Amino acid sequence: MATVILNVEDKKLRFFKKMIRHFPFVTIHETNLDGDTDEHIIEHIREAAKEMRLVEQGKAKSTPFNEFLKELDEL
């Protein structure tokens, strides 16, 4: 398998990702070296809210606070 790195304008990224997902032989591994865009930050917040709801409903397990702090320290 080959790896190709592409730079896509932020305003065209959503379209590009929708288009490329139609190719079954392509796997997307997102990396943003310039920092997260507003779109990415909002998506991360949505995902966190969903995870929090699952924990509150007892459908998922939360991370102990000390482990969370260790993960932050590793960043």
N, C-alpha and C positions, 0 to 999 in steps of 0.2 A: 504494500500500500504506500502511496506517495502522499506527502503533505504539501499543501499549497497555502501560502499566506497571502491574503488579499486585503487591501485597504479600501473600505467602502465609505462613501460620504454618509454621515449620520442621517441625513434626510432621506436617503435611499436605502438604508439598512433594512428596514421592515419589509419593503418590497423584495429586496434581494433574498432575504431569509425565506420568505414565503415561496419564492420561485425555486430556490435551490433545494428546498425540502421535498420537492416532487421527484428528485433523482434518488432512487433507492440505493445507489452505490456511493452516496456522499454522506459523511458523518460530520456534523458541525460541532466543533469545540471552540466555544467563544472565549476570547481573550481580548481585553481592552487595555493596552499599555498606557494610553493617554488618560485613564480615569473613566469612571462610569458617566454615561450620558444621563440626562434627566429621565429618559425612558427606562433605562436599566435600573435606576434607583427606585422609580415607582414600581417596577415589576418586582424588585427584591422586597419592597415593603408589602406588596400584595401577597407574595409567597409567605412571608413571615406571619402575616395576619391569618392566612389559611392554616399554617402549622400551629399557631397559637390556639385557634378554634378546635383543631383536632386534639390537642393536649387537654384543653378544657373539657372536651367531650369524652376523654379517656380513650380515644382511638389512636393516640400516639404518645410516645414517652418523651419527656423533656430532658434536657441536658442539665446536670447539676451545675450550680453556679461556679464552683471552683474549676470544673472542667472547661466551662465557658471562658473564664478568665485566662486559663492556660492557652486555649485556642487563640484568643486575642493577642496574647503575648507572643505567639509564634508568627503572627502576621508581621 
